[in-house]
């Protein structure tokens, strides 16, 4: 359960804002250090970020997703976005399923303990140019010169990958109402010229299209009729 006066603000974009002057700031800093990367450290508020690499390093050091979630809930001043907690758990659960390792016969290979994950990765157009022929169902060749590039691509894929969900959940908005999530991708917003109110930009999401009906009409080339 979050503290009403906790030192940490957990944002949906995976940034953590730590109030340095808070009495629990030092304890919170030590708690998040194993899994969150420090980005900026100005005088009053330090900014951390949750990244796949940071979460996997924590997993390698013996921290599991439950410990990370408990830490965020303990020190967060406001409710932690549910979608972020789900993504965090899924990212840490994928640790170790793919490994770059030296094969005694074939040299550098990408080896999978989870074959469906390897199949999904190999379908990526960014990954295909970086790997060679398939050694077996769990292993594919990698040219040594592409090792660093492949790691970057795999880390980027880990940050974007989502498990498909059949049902939608709801997340609280700042006003206290709920907004459905899970079935549609994120939509961007643009300010309305007439009122300044943010309205959803073009999207293939049915819910976003349904919310656009009230947007004020535009009358190019002439004044709006009275």
Buried (B, 14 or more C-beta within 10 A) or exposed (E): EBBEEBBBBBBEEBBBBBBBEBEBBEEBBEBBEBBBBBEEEEEEBBBBBBBBBBBBBBBEEEBBBEBBBEBBBBBBBBEBBBBBBBBBBBBBBBBEBBEEEEEEEBEBBBBBEEEEBBEBBBEBEBBEEBBBEEBEEBBBBBEEEBBEBBEEBBEEBBBEBEEEEEEEBEBEEEEEEEEEBBBBEEBEEEEBEEEEEEBBEEBEBEBBBEBEEEBEEEEEEEEEEE
